[in-house]
């Protein structure tokens, strides 16, 4: 299985809301400001939303309990240009997924479009 296939499968198997948020910031290149406006929240909450969405995608939507350190983790992970930075295990996994999605953006967009067309054409 190619890396694009694996990334596509990861997005397809993720909870729909989380997958959509991840696609918006990586494939559609929405900034945190644009995402915040879209969801009607402020930028720090949009950053939390993105971080949690990435974790949902990575873990397949398994439930986790956020703790009081989460806002500090997000602040440390994310820079002004919307690319992730972190030294923690969770942050490193999010950063790795983020970079892979960006690297394969065009191929993933094609795969997602094909899947949408196939779904629309199915009985």
Secondary structure, DSSP 8 states (H G I E B T S, - for coil): --HHHHHHHHHHHS-HHHHHHHHHHHTS---HHHHHHHHT--HHHHHHHHHHHHHHHHHTT------TTHHHHHHHHB-TTS-B--SSHHHHHHHHHHHHHHHTHHHHHHHHHHHHHHHHH--
